[in-house]
Amino acid sequence: MGREKAAALGPEAIEEIISAKPGRIMYVRNLVKYFFLRRGIIEFLTGKPPRSVKAVDGVSFDVKPKEIFGLAGESGCGKTTTGKVITRLYDPTAGTILYKPSKEILAALEDISGGRVRVHDGYVDIASIPRKWFKPLRREIQMIFQDPYGALNPRMRVGDILEEPLLVHGIGSPEERKEAILKALEDVRLVPPEEFIGRYPHMLSGGQRQRVAIARALILGAKFVVADEPVSMIDVSLRAELLKLMMSLRDRFGLTYLFITHDLAVARYLCDRIAIMYLGKIVEIGDADDVIDNPLHPYTEALISAIPEPDPSNRARLRKVPIKGEVPSAVFVPSGCRFHPRCVVLDEHPELREKCCKEEPPLVEVKPERYVACWYVMKK
């Protein structure tokens, strides 16, 4: 895979994607993001192509309107990179991201591009849109970052932080912007808002900072929000309150979340559906409760068995699934199934070893809305 820009799909291919699972707000297909490394002297002299970190390598999923779709996995699996590509903080190496914006945003896209943005049944491929045309979409597609301390400018007051996106997009008069800022603070329950508008980030707690970050994401009227582990750096006593706030905002404003997390307990509490990611690939997708209660992929089983169980009576009946070794390098990924070097199923079923080591399993729908990429599961 070279450094070429993500190519747009043709109308027939896009129509096939939409008709297979109609009514989604977003379709992600074969999304790829490689980070190319500088060539060393040996590679330069021998003419070898640069090596790359395969952070996201062929990810596919779709998101329903107003749902909370979880993307879960260990650190380094590519889930945050996936979110940053969807928000176009990173440009994709390849793949398709079909998104259905509002008519107002579609009109703004038509205007800024001079009519050169392709629209298919109300969807646009945001992976193939040049960054210079992406500005209207940023009103609807926003990201909440993990670190509430690093996400806010320490030299700006809360009011200025919230006003900045309104100024960038040329929205409202000074009076209208102030009214919008006060309302945004009320929406995230920072009340009375007049007490917070003049504060600097260092004068806020971690939970309050994250509420400001949420308000900033929503002040433009966001429709699709990528939330990158928004509670992982918040005090444990405040996490449930912040998650309830996010659910309340979803219900009130009709938001759709892509919720990125390494904590399956949080994912189960918040998400409607979950995708499990491993080494740049999605290995399982399904209803949140179903995935955690009845995992299909060996990696999902191992993740779930690592969740602490406080009830001693439950520990004995829970199946503990071991996991071997360390996560392989994203530069030198294993052939075949990427999980095969760590999979204990191969010890129990050696007849699958050759297939698992040589052939990459596709992500297939094994029952309605339940997907898995595992030769062992497909064999059963």
N, C-alpha and C positions, 0 to 999 in steps of 0.2 A: 504494500500500500504506500503510495507516494504522498507528496505534499499537495496533490490536487484538491481543488475546492469541491465540496459536496455537490454532486450533479442532481438536477431536478428530475423527478420521474415524469413519464408521459401521462396524458389524461386517462388512458385506458388502465394503466397500473394504479393510478390514484383512485379511479372509480371502483376498481376491484377491492382495494383496501377498505373504502368507505362502505361498500355494499355488504362486505363480509360481516362487519359488526357495526351496523348503522347507529347513529345518534350519539356518538362520542364527541367530546369537546376537543380531544387530542388523540392522534395516532402517531406513535413513534415506531419506525421500522428500520431495522438494520443500522442503528446509529453507531458510528465509529468516531472515537477521538484518540489519536495517537499524539504523543509528545516526542518529537524527534530529538535525539541526543547529538551532540557535536561529535564529529568523526575524530578518532584518534589518529596518530601519525601512521600506524599500520594500515588502518582502513583507508586513509588518504592515499598512501603509496600503492596499495593493491587495488584501488578503485571500488572498494566495497561500498554499498549504500549505507547511509547512516542507520544505526539501530534506533529503535523507538520503544517508548513505554506504552504498552497497549492498555490504556486506562479504561476505555470503553470499546468493546469489540463485538459489534453486532447485536445491540440491545433492541428488543421490540416489546412494546406493550401499548395499551390504549387506556384512556382515562374517561370516565363518564362525567357528565355535568353534575356539579355539586357533590361529588364524592371526595372522600379523603383516601388517596391511593398511596400506600406505603412502599418505600423502597428501602429494604433492610439488608444488612450484611456487615461483615467485619470492616474495620478501618482499612482503607486502601483497596477496597473492592471495586471502586469506580462510581459509587452512588452520588457523591457530591459533584464529581465531574459531569455526570449525566445531567444533574440539575443545572449546572452552569452552562452546559451546551444548550439546553432547552431555553434558558433565559438569554442566550447568546452573549454571555460573558466570555465564553470560549467559542470559537468557530469550529463547527464539526469537520472532521476529516472526510466523512462520507455519511450517507443515510438520509432519511426523510422524517420531518416532523410536521405533520398536518395539524393545523390549529384553526378553529372556527371563531374568528373575532366578531365583535358587534358590527352592525352596518355602519356606524359612525367611524370606527377604526378602519374598516374596509375602504370607506370613502377617502379617509386621510392617506391610506396607503396608495390608493389610485392617484391621488394628487401629488404626493411626494415623489412617486416613481414615474410620473408622466404616463400612467396606464400600463406600465411594463410588468407589474406584478400579476402573475397568473392566479386566477381564482377558480376553484373547482367545487361547485355545489356549496359555496360559502366558505370553503377551506382554502388556506394558503400554506405553502410549504415554507415554514420559517427557517428551515435549515439552508435553503438556497437563496434567501433574500440577503442582499448586501447589507452590511451594518449601517451604511448611510441612509438606508430606507427603513431601518428597524425602529426608529424613534416612536412612531405612533403606537406600535405594538407594546412598547414599554409601559404604556398607561394601563394595559390589561394584564401583562405578564410581569410579575414582580417576584423578588426573592427576599426571604428572611434568613439572615446569616446566623451561624452557630454562636459566634462570639459577640455578646452584647457590649463588650468593652472595646473591641476593635472596630465594630461596625458603625459607630457614631463618631463624628469629628469632635475631638475634645475641646476645640476652640470655638465651637458654635453652640449657641443656646438652643434649647429644645424647639422654640418657636422658629428659629432660623433653619434648623434641620428639617422641620416639616414643611417650611415654606419653599425650600430649595427646589423640590420636584415641580411644584406649581409654577415657579418662575421659569424653570427650564422649558416647560411645555406651554408657557404663555397663558396660564389660566387665571382669570379673575382680576379684579381690582384689588388694591391693598386691603380695603375693608372686607371684600369677599374672601380673600385669602385668610385673613385673621379669623373670620367666622368658620372657615373650613378647618383651620388648625384647632380651634377650640372644640369643634365637634369631633374631630379625629381623636383628640385626647379623651373626651368623654366616652367615645366608642370603646376605647381600650381600658376604660375605668381608671384613668388618672384624673381624679377629681378632688377639689375643684380645679378645672384646667388652668385657670389664671395663676395658680400657685406653681405650676410646672413650666409654663411657657417661657419663663425667664431663667430657668436653671440650666447649668452646664451638666454634661453627662457624669462628671465625677461627683456631682451632688445627688445622684440617683443610686438606688440599689440595683443589683443585677436584674432582678425581676422587673423593676421600673424601666430600666434601659431597654429590655427586650420588648416591653409594651410600646415604647417609643418607636422601636424598629418596626413593629407590627403596624403602628399608626402610619409610619412613613410609607410602608408598602401599600397601604389601603387608601391613602389620601387622594390618589389619582383615579380611584374607582377600579381597582384591580379586580380581575375576574378569575385568573389562574395564578395561584401563589405557590412557589417552590419554597418549602420550609426546611432548611438544612439543620437538622438536630437542634431545634430552637430552645429546647429545655435542658440540654445536656450540661450546660454550664450554669444552670440556675440551681439555687439551693433546693434540696429535695423537698422541703416543706412547702415550697411554692410551685412545684411542677404541676401538680394536679389542677391548681387554680388557673395556671396559664393555659393548660390543655383545654379546660372547660371554656375559657375565653375564646380560644380558637374555634371550638365547636359552635359556640354561640354566634360568633361572627360569620361562620359558614352558613348557619341557618338564617341569620338576619339579612345578609347581603348576597346569598346565593353563590358563595365562593366555591372554587374547586382547589383542593390542595394536592400537591405532590409532597408527601411528608417523608423526609429522609431521616433514618434512624439506625442505630446499632442495637437498640433496646427493644426486643420483641415484646416485652410486657407493655411498654408504651404503645407500640404498634397495634397490639391487640385491643388496647383500651380505646384508641383514637380512630383507627383506620377501618374503612369498609373492606378494602382488599389490600393484599400485600404481595409484592414481588421480592423474592430472595435473590440476592446478587452475590456472585463469587468470581473473583479475578476477571472482572470486565464483562461477565456474562450473567444473564438472568437464568436461574436454574429451576425456579418454581414460581407460579402465580396462582392466587386463588382467594376466596373469601378469607378474611383475617382469622376468624374462629376455626374454619376448616383447616387452614394451613397449619395452625399451631396445635390443634387437637389431633389432626390426622396427617402429619407430614409425609410426603411421598419421596422426596429426594434425600439421599443419605446425609448431605450437608445440612439440609434443613433440620433433620432429626438431631444431628450433632449440636447445632445451635440451640435448639429447644431444650435438649438435655442439659445444657450448661446453665440454664436459667435457675437460680437458687429457689428451692422449694422450702418455705418456712414450716410447713406442716409435716412433722415426722411420720405421720401415718400415711402420707402420700408418697414419701420418698421411696419406700420399699417397692411400691407398685409401678413407679415410673421407670421406663427403660432407659438406661444410661448408654448412650452411643459414643464410643471413643472416636477420636480423630487423630490421625497420625501426623507427625512432622510439623513443618512450618508452611505458611503460604508461599508458593513458588514466586519467583520474580516475574513482574509484569513485562519485563524485557524478553526473557527466555521462557515463554509460556509452554506448558507441557502439550504434547500432541494429543489428539483424541479428546476425551473428556478432561477438562482441566482439573477436575477434582480427583482423578484416578490415582495419583501418587499418595493420597491421604485417605482413600476410601476403604473402609473395613469390609464392605460388601464383597469386594474382590477376593478377600481372604476366604469368605464363605462360599463364593461362586467363582472358582478359578476358570470355569469355562467361558466367562465373559471378559477375561483379562485382555485377550488380543483385540477384541472389538472396542473395548473401552479405551485401550491405549492408543489405538490407531484412528478410530472414527469419532468425529465430534457429534454428539447427539443433538438433534434438532429440538427446539421447544415446541412440543405438540400438545394439543388439547385432548386430554385423556377422558374428560367428562365435561359437561357444560361449565364454562368459565373456570376450568381448572387445567393449568398447563404445567408440564414438567419436562426437563431435558435430562433423561437418564435411561440408558439402555436396559438396566435391570427392571425399572418400573414398566417400561414398554414391553418387556418380555413376559411379565406376569399376566 
